[in-house]
Amino acid sequence: MKLEDADVLLQRVGTIAIMYYPGLAADSPEYKLNEDIDWCLDDTAPGDVSDQLRELVGRTVLDPTAHREALTALVYGMVPDADDPD
């Protein structure tokens, strides 16, 4: 994953997390968390999208305080070190 792609992914998760609130599904029955997760991952290369990443994106949307650190570590852990020639 490129650094720019990681940044976009985390920005999208932040955007959705800000708009999410616990009563959203009751207020908007058409709301689907999976659609928000899909949007967050829309520009992520298919090979970079794992079940773990999808789950952590969803958990971060629902409870950013509890999960943002783990999501950030996972996403930036997928970015190759710029100083590493391999």
C-alpha positions as CSV (number, residue, x, y, z in Angstrom):
1,M,0.0,0.0,0.0
2,K,1.3,3.5,-0.8
3,L,1.4,6.1,1.9
4,E,-1.0,8.3,0.0
5,D,-3.5,5.4,-0.1
6,A,-3.1,4.8,3.6
7,D,-3.8,8.4,4.3
8,V,-6.9,8.4,2.1
9,L,-8.2,5.3,3.8
10,L,-7.8,6.7,7.3
11,Q,-9.3,10.0,6.3
12,R,-12.4,8.2,5.0
13,V,-12.7,6.2,8.1
14,G,-12.5,9.4,10.1
15,T,-15.2,11.0,8.0
16,I,-17.6,8.2,8.5
17,A,-16.8,7.9,12.2
18,I,-17.6,11.6,12.7
19,M,-21.0,11.1,11.0
20,Y,-21.9,7.8,12.8
21,Y,-23.9,7.8,16.0
22,P,-25.5,4.8,17.9
23,G,-29.1,5.6,16.8
24,L,-28.3,6.0,13.1
25,A,-29.7,2.6,12.0
26,A,-33.0,3.4,13.9
27,D,-33.2,6.9,12.4
28,S,-32.2,5.8,8.9
29,P,-33.3,2.1,8.4
30,E,-31.7,2.1,5.0
31,Y,-28.2,2.7,6.7
32,K,-25.8,-0.1,6.2
33,L,-22.4,-0.1,7.9
34,N,-21.0,-2.4,5.2
35,E,-21.7,0.2,2.6
36,D,-19.6,2.7,4.6
37,I,-16.9,0.2,5.0
38,D,-16.9,-0.4,1.3
39,W,-16.6,3.3,0.6
40,C,-13.7,3.6,3.0
41,L,-11.9,0.8,1.2
42,D,-13.0,1.8,-2.3
43,D,-9.6,3.1,-3.4
44,T,-7.6,0.4,-1.6
45,A,-6.0,-2.2,-3.8
46,P,-8.0,-5.5,-3.6
47,G,-4.9,-7.3,-2.5
48,D,-4.6,-5.0,0.5
49,V,-8.2,-5.6,1.7
50,S,-8.4,-8.4,4.3
51,D,-11.1,-9.5,6.6
52,Q,-9.1,-8.1,9.5
53,L,-8.9,-4.7,7.8
54,R,-12.6,-4.6,7.0
55,E,-13.5,-5.6,10.6
56,L,-11.2,-3.0,12.1
57,V,-12.6,-0.3,9.8
58,G,-16.1,-1.1,11.0
59,R,-15.1,-1.2,14.6
60,T,-13.3,2.1,14.3
61,V,-16.4,3.7,12.7
62,L,-18.5,2.4,15.7
63,D,-16.0,3.3,18.4
64,P,-13.1,5.4,17.2
65,T,-11.6,5.9,20.6
66,A,-11.2,2.2,21.2
67,H,-10.0,1.2,17.8
68,R,-8.3,4.0,15.9
69,E,-4.8,3.2,17.3
70,A,-5.0,-0.4,16.1
71,L,-6.4,0.6,12.7
72,T,-3.7,3.2,12.2
73,A,-1.0,0.7,13.2
74,L,-2.4,-1.9,10.8
75,V,-2.8,0.5,7.9
76,Y,0.6,2.2,8.2
77,G,2.1,-1.3,8.8
78,M,1.1,-2.1,5.3
79,V,3.1,0.8,3.8
80,P,6.6,-0.3,2.8
81,D,9.4,1.6,4.5
82,A,10.5,4.4,2.1
83,D,14.1,3.8,3.0
84,D,13.9,0.0,2.3
85,P,15.0,-0.6,-1.3
86,D,13.1,-3.9,-1.5
